[in-house]
Amino acid sequence: MAHTFPELAIGGVLLAPFVTYLAVALIVIIVLRPLLHAAGFEKMFSHTAIAELSLYVTILSLLILLF
């Protein structure tokens, strides 16, 4: 059976589900950043921005796999 992808309609423009996943992953990262800062996340890695990008990609891929 084929999987149907729910499309997001904004002002009559249909957006691919991937755009929705990008936005949700960004919101999750924005919520997690203060928690990561409190846990000392930037001290664990030499390049914090690359580590945060990797975390964003991981969250994005989990969203795609789960939904």
Backbone atoms as SQL, in Angstrom:
CREATE TABLE atoms (id INTEGER PRIMARY KEY, chain TEXT, resi INTEGER, resn TEXT, atom TEXT, x REAL, y REAL, z REAL);
INSERT INTO atoms VALUES
  (1, 'A', 1, 'MET', 'N', 0.844, -1.176, 0.000),
  (2, 'A', 1, 'MET', 'CA', 0.000, 0.000, 0.000),
  (3, 'A', 1, 'MET', 'C', 0.888, 1.237, 0.000),
  (4, 'A', 2, 'ALA', 'N', 0.565, 2.195, -0.804),
  (5, 'A', 2, 'ALA', 'CA', 1.372, 3.412, -0.921),
  (6, 'A', 2, 'ALA', 'C', 1.111, 4.340, 0.253),
  (7, 'A', 3, 'HIS', 'N', 2.160, 4.989, 0.700),
  (8, 'A', 3, 'HIS', 'CA', 2.051, 5.954, 1.796),
  (9, 'A', 3, 'HIS', 'C', 1.673, 7.311, 1.226),
  (10, 'A', 4, 'THR', 'N', 0.633, 7.904, 1.774),
  (11, 'A', 4, 'THR', 'CA', 0.242, 9.236, 1.322),
  (12, 'A', 4, 'THR', 'C', 0.889, 10.267, 2.223),
  (13, 'A', 5, 'PHE', 'N', 1.447, 11.289, 1.633),
  (14, 'A', 5, 'PHE', 'CA', 2.129, 12.324, 2.384),
  (15, 'A', 5, 'PHE', 'C', 1.205, 13.514, 2.576),
  (16, 'A', 6, 'PRO', 'N', 0.990, 13.924, 3.821),
  (17, 'A', 6, 'PRO', 'CA', 0.121, 15.085, 4.049),
  (18, 'A', 6, 'PRO', 'C', 0.854, 16.362, 3.638),
  (19, 'A', 7, 'GLU', 'N', 0.220, 17.132, 2.798),
  (20, 'A', 7, 'GLU', 'CA', 0.825, 18.379, 2.349),
  (21, 'A', 7, 'GLU', 'C', 0.286, 19.529, 3.180),
  (22, 'A', 8, 'LEU', 'N', 1.109, 20.517, 3.398),
  (23, 'A', 8, 'LEU', 'CA', 0.732, 21.705, 4.143),
  (24, 'A', 8, 'LEU', 'C', 0.319, 22.770, 3.140),
  (25, 'A', 9, 'ALA', 'N', -0.865, 23.350, 3.325),
  (26, 'A', 9, 'ALA', 'CA', -1.352, 24.398, 2.423),
  (27, 'A', 9, 'ALA', 'C', -1.320, 25.737, 3.148),
  (28, 'A', 10, 'ILE', 'N', -0.550, 26.668, 2.621),
  (29, 'A', 10, 'ILE', 'CA', -0.464, 28.021, 3.173),
  (30, 'A', 10, 'ILE', 'C', -0.842, 28.988, 2.064),
  (31, 'A', 11, 'GLY', 'N', -1.987, 29.621, 2.211),
  (32, 'A', 11, 'GLY', 'CA', -2.437, 30.580, 1.220),
  (33, 'A', 11, 'GLY', 'C', -2.669, 29.961, -0.147),
  (34, 'A', 12, 'GLY', 'N', -3.098, 28.721, -0.185),
  (35, 'A', 12, 'GLY', 'CA', -3.348, 28.042, -1.441),
  (36, 'A', 12, 'GLY', 'C', -2.118, 27.420, -2.075),
  (37, 'A', 13, 'VAL', 'N', -0.961, 27.589, -1.443),
  (38, 'A', 13, 'VAL', 'CA', 0.275, 27.008, -1.965),
  (39, 'A', 13, 'VAL', 'C', 0.559, 25.728, -1.193),
  (40, 'A', 14, 'LEU', 'N', 0.715, 24.641, -1.917),
  (41, 'A', 14, 'LEU', 'CA', 1.007, 23.357, -1.280),
  (42, 'A', 14, 'LEU', 'C', 2.507, 23.230, -1.044),
  (43, 'A', 15, 'LEU', 'N', 2.862, 22.919, 0.187),
  (44, 'A', 15, 'LEU', 'CA', 4.267, 22.722, 0.544),
  (45, 'A', 15, 'LEU', 'C', 4.504, 21.238, 0.803),
  (46, 'A', 16, 'ALA', 'N', 5.654, 20.780, 0.411),
  (47, 'A', 16, 'ALA', 'CA', 6.010, 19.378, 0.614),
  (48, 'A', 16, 'ALA', 'C', 6.128, 19.083, 2.110),
  (49, 'A', 17, 'PRO', 'N', 5.900, 17.845, 2.511),
  (50, 'A', 17, 'PRO', 'CA', 6.033, 17.483, 3.919),
  (51, 'A', 17, 'PRO', 'C', 7.429, 17.761, 4.474),
  (52, 'A', 18, 'PHE', 'N', 8.433, 17.732, 3.602),
  (53, 'A', 18, 'PHE', 'CA', 9.802, 17.991, 4.052),
  (54, 'A', 18, 'PHE', 'C', 9.946, 19.390, 4.649),
  (55, 'A', 19, 'VAL', 'N', 9.233, 20.362, 4.099),
  (56, 'A', 19, 'VAL', 'CA', 9.283, 21.732, 4.624),
  (57, 'A', 19, 'VAL', 'C', 8.721, 21.768, 6.040),
  (58, 'A', 20, 'THR', 'N', 7.665, 21.016, 6.276),
  (59, 'A', 20, 'THR', 'CA', 7.087, 20.935, 7.618),
  (60, 'A', 20, 'THR', 'C', 8.081, 20.291, 8.583),
  (61, 'A', 21, 'TYR', 'N', 8.749, 19.236, 8.136),
  (62, 'A', 21, 'TYR', 'CA', 9.741, 18.572, 8.984),
  (63, 'A', 21, 'TYR', 'C', 10.906, 19.503, 9.301),
  (64, 'A', 22, 'LEU', 'N', 11.333, 20.310, 8.332),
  (65, 'A', 22, 'LEU', 'CA', 12.404, 21.275, 8.578),
  (66, 'A', 22, 'LEU', 'C', 12.009, 22.261, 9.667),
  (67, 'A', 23, 'ALA', 'N', 10.790, 22.762, 9.590),
  (68, 'A', 23, 'ALA', 'CA', 10.318, 23.737, 10.571),
  (69, 'A', 23, 'ALA', 'C', 10.195, 23.125, 11.966),
  (70, 'A', 24, 'VAL', 'N', 9.670, 21.910, 12.045),
  (71, 'A', 24, 'VAL', 'CA', 9.518, 21.250, 13.344),
  (72, 'A', 24, 'VAL', 'C', 10.884, 20.958, 13.955),
  (73, 'A', 25, 'ALA', 'N', 11.830, 20.499, 13.144),
  (74, 'A', 25, 'ALA', 'CA', 13.178, 20.229, 13.652),
  (75, 'A', 25, 'ALA', 'C', 13.838, 21.510, 14.139),
  (76, 'A', 26, 'LEU', 'N', 13.599, 22.624, 13.452),
  (77, 'A', 26, 'LEU', 'CA', 14.162, 23.906, 13.883),
  (78, 'A', 26, 'LEU', 'C', 13.572, 24.330, 15.221),
  (79, 'A', 27, 'ILE', 'N', 12.283, 24.139, 15.399),
  (80, 'A', 27, 'ILE', 'CA', 11.642, 24.484, 16.676),
  (81, 'A', 27, 'ILE', 'C', 12.198, 23.618, 17.796),
  (82, 'A', 28, 'VAL', 'N', 12.409, 22.335, 17.528),
  (83, 'A', 28, 'VAL', 'CA', 12.971, 21.432, 18.549),
  (84, 'A', 28, 'VAL', 'C', 14.376, 21.880, 18.937),
  (85, 'A', 29, 'ILE', 'N', 15.185, 22.254, 17.958),
  (86, 'A', 29, 'ILE', 'CA', 16.551, 22.707, 18.250),
  (87, 'A', 29, 'ILE', 'C', 16.529, 24.007, 19.055),
  (88, 'A', 30, 'ILE', 'N', 15.630, 24.921, 18.708),
  (89, 'A', 30, 'ILE', 'CA', 15.540, 26.184, 19.446),
  (90, 'A', 30, 'ILE', 'C', 15.156, 25.933, 20.894),
  (91, 'A', 31, 'VAL', 'N', 14.279, 24.969, 21.134),
  (92, 'A', 31, 'VAL', 'CA', 13.884, 24.625, 22.506),
  (93, 'A', 31, 'VAL', 'C', 15.027, 23.922, 23.239),
  (94, 'A', 32, 'LEU', 'N', 15.793, 23.081, 22.527),
  (95, 'A', 32, 'LEU', 'CA', 16.865, 22.319, 23.172),
  (96, 'A', 32, 'LEU', 'C', 18.126, 23.136, 23.459),
  (97, 'A', 33, 'ARG', 'N', 18.359, 24.221, 22.732),
  (98, 'A', 33, 'ARG', 'CA', 19.609, 24.971, 22.891),
  (99, 'A', 33, 'ARG', 'C', 19.866, 25.441, 24.322),
  (100, 'A', 34, 'PRO', 'N', 18.890, 26.026, 25.031),
  (101, 'A', 34, 'PRO', 'CA', 19.169, 26.401, 26.424),
  (102, 'A', 34, 'PRO', 'C', 19.491, 25.205, 27.321),
  (103, 'A', 35, 'LEU', 'N', 18.834, 24.083, 27.062),
  (104, 'A', 35, 'LEU', 'CA', 19.114, 22.885, 27.854),
  (105, 'A', 35, 'LEU', 'C', 20.518, 22.357, 27.569),
  (106, 'A', 36, 'LEU', 'N', 20.913, 22.401, 26.309),
  (107, 'A', 36, 'LEU', 'CA', 22.258, 21.964, 25.949),
  (108, 'A', 36, 'LEU', 'C', 23.314, 22.894, 26.544),
  (109, 'A', 37, 'HIS', 'N', 23.015, 24.178, 26.540),
  (110, 'A', 37, 'HIS', 'CA', 23.958, 25.143, 27.127),
  (111, 'A', 37, 'HIS', 'C', 24.115, 24.900, 28.630),
  (112, 'A', 38, 'ALA', 'N', 23.002, 24.613, 29.308),
  (113, 'A', 38, 'ALA', 'CA', 23.055, 24.339, 30.749),
  (114, 'A', 38, 'ALA', 'C', 23.817, 23.050, 31.049),
  (115, 'A', 39, 'ALA', 'N', 23.779, 22.108, 30.122),
  (116, 'A', 39, 'ALA', 'CA', 24.465, 20.829, 30.325),
  (117, 'A', 39, 'ALA', 'C', 25.941, 20.888, 29.936),
  (118, 'A', 40, 'GLY', 'N', 26.399, 22.026, 29.388),
  (119, 'A', 40, 'GLY', 'CA', 27.796, 22.148, 29.002),
  (120, 'A', 40, 'GLY', 'C', 28.105, 21.531, 27.650),
  (121, 'A', 41, 'PHE', 'N', 27.157, 21.618, 26.730),
  (122, 'A', 41, 'PHE', 'CA', 27.296, 21.006, 25.404),
  (123, 'A', 41, 'PHE', 'C', 28.480, 21.594, 24.640),
  (124, 'A', 42, 'GLU', 'N', 28.686, 22.907, 24.735),
  (125, 'A', 42, 'GLU', 'CA', 29.760, 23.542, 23.966),
  (126, 'A', 42, 'GLU', 'C', 31.150, 23.175, 24.465),
  (127, 'A', 43, 'LYS', 'N', 31.246, 22.685, 25.688),
  (128, 'A', 43, 'LYS', 'CA', 32.545, 22.265, 26.214),
  (129, 'A', 43, 'LYS', 'C', 32.916, 20.848, 25.789),
  (130, 'A', 44, 'MET', 'N', 31.927, 20.100, 25.308),
  (131, 'A', 44, 'MET', 'CA', 32.175, 18.723, 24.889),
  (132, 'A', 44, 'MET', 'C', 32.774, 18.631, 23.491),
  (133, 'A', 45, 'PHE', 'N', 32.560, 19.663, 22.677),
  (134, 'A', 45, 'PHE', 'CA', 32.982, 19.623, 21.279),
  (135, 'A', 45, 'PHE', 'C', 33.875, 20.815, 20.967),
  (136, 'A', 46, 'SER', 'N', 34.807, 20.611, 20.062),
  (137, 'A', 46, 'SER', 'CA', 35.686, 21.715, 19.675),
  (138, 'A', 46, 'SER', 'C', 34.978, 22.686, 18.732),
  (139, 'A', 47, 'HIS', 'N', 34.039, 22.189, 17.932),
  (140, 'A', 47, 'HIS', 'CA', 33.250, 23.032, 17.027),
  (141, 'A', 47, 'HIS', 'C', 31.777, 22.839, 17.371),
  (142, 'A', 48, 'THR', 'N', 31.257, 23.718, 18.197),
  (143, 'A', 48, 'THR', 'CA', 29.885, 23.588, 18.680),
  (144, 'A', 48, 'THR', 'C', 28.876, 23.711, 17.543),
  (145, 'A', 49, 'ALA', 'N', 29.145, 24.606, 16.589),
  (146, 'A', 49, 'ALA', 'CA', 28.197, 24.804, 15.492),
  (147, 'A', 49, 'ALA', 'C', 28.030, 23.529, 14.665),
  (148, 'A', 50, 'ILE', 'N', 29.117, 22.822, 14.423),
  (149, 'A', 50, 'ILE', 'CA', 29.035, 21.571, 13.657),
  (150, 'A', 50, 'ILE', 'C', 28.292, 20.512, 14.466),
  (151, 'A', 51, 'ALA', 'N', 28.493, 20.482, 15.763),
  (152, 'A', 51, 'ALA', 'CA', 27.794, 19.522, 16.615),
  (153, 'A', 51, 'ALA', 'C', 26.297, 19.826, 16.641),
  (154, 'A', 52, 'GLU', 'N', 25.927, 21.113, 16.693),
  (155, 'A', 52, 'GLU', 'CA', 24.517, 21.474, 16.675),
  (156, 'A', 52, 'GLU', 'C', 23.888, 21.165, 15.320),
  (157, 'A', 53, 'LEU', 'N', 24.619, 21.381, 14.248),
  (158, 'A', 53, 'LEU', 'CA', 24.120, 21.035, 12.922),
  (159, 'A', 53, 'LEU', 'C', 23.896, 19.529, 12.815),
  (160, 'A', 54, 'SER', 'N', 24.812, 18.755, 13.359),
  (161, 'A', 54, 'SER', 'CA', 24.660, 17.297, 13.347),
  (162, 'A', 54, 'SER', 'C', 23.442, 16.868, 14.155),
  (163, 'A', 55, 'LEU', 'N', 23.210, 17.528, 15.272),
  (164, 'A', 55, 'LEU', 'CA', 22.033, 17.237, 16.081),
  (165, 'A', 55, 'LEU', 'C', 20.752, 17.603, 15.329),
  (166, 'A', 56, 'TYR', 'N', 20.772, 18.730, 14.610),
  (167, 'A', 56, 'TYR', 'CA', 19.625, 19.141, 13.796),
  (168, 'A', 56, 'TYR', 'C', 19.322, 18.108, 12.710),
  (169, 'A', 57, 'VAL', 'N', 20.353, 17.655, 12.022),
  (170, 'A', 57, 'VAL', 'CA', 20.165, 16.659, 10.962),
  (171, 'A', 57, 'VAL', 'C', 19.647, 15.350, 11.553),
  (172, 'A', 58, 'THR', 'N', 20.118, 14.984, 12.733),
  (173, 'A', 58, 'THR', 'CA', 19.645, 13.772, 13.391),
  (174, 'A', 58, 'THR', 'C', 18.168, 13.886, 13.753),
  (175, 'A', 59, 'ILE', 'N', 17.774, 15.014, 14.305),
  (176, 'A', 59, 'ILE', 'CA', 16.365, 15.229, 14.656),
  (177, 'A', 59, 'ILE', 'C', 15.504, 15.246, 13.400),
  (178, 'A', 60, 'LEU', 'N', 15.986, 15.897, 12.346),
  (179, 'A', 60, 'LEU', 'CA', 15.252, 15.939, 11.084),
  (180, 'A', 60, 'LEU', 'C', 15.064, 14.535, 10.518),
  (181, 'A', 61, 'SER', 'N', 16.108, 13.736, 10.535),
  (182, 'A', 61, 'SER', 'CA', 15.988, 12.379, 10.003),
  (183, 'A', 61, 'SER', 'C', 15.065, 11.507, 10.854),
  (184, 'A', 62, 'LEU', 'N', 15.071, 11.706, 12.168),
  (185, 'A', 62, 'LEU', 'CA', 14.141, 10.957, 13.025),
  (186, 'A', 62, 'LEU', 'C', 12.696, 11.349, 12.748),
  (187, 'A', 63, 'LEU', 'N', 12.457, 12.635, 12.508),
  (188, 'A', 63, 'LEU', 'CA', 11.109, 13.071, 12.155),
  (189, 'A', 63, 'LEU', 'C', 10.643, 12.443, 10.855),
  (190, 'A', 64, 'ILE', 'N', 11.534, 12.389, 9.887),
  (191, 'A', 64, 'ILE', 'CA', 11.178, 11.803, 8.593),
  (192, 'A', 64, 'ILE', 'C', 10.893, 10.311, 8.743),
  (193, 'A', 65, 'LEU', 'N', 11.675, 9.618, 9.551),
  (194, 'A', 65, 'LEU', 'CA', 11.460, 8.185, 9.731),
  (195, 'A', 65, 'LEU', 'C', 10.184, 7.880, 10.514),
  (196, 'A', 66, 'LEU', 'N', 9.863, 8.723, 11.489),
  (197, 'A', 66, 'LEU', 'CA', 8.722, 8.445, 12.350),
  (198, 'A', 66, 'LEU', 'C', 7.397, 8.818, 11.725),
  (199, 'A', 67, 'PHE', 'N', 7.376, 9.839, 10.870),
  (200, 'A', 67, 'PHE', 'CA', 6.097, 10.306, 10.319),
  (201, 'A', 67, 'PHE', 'C', 6.031, 10.110, 8.873);
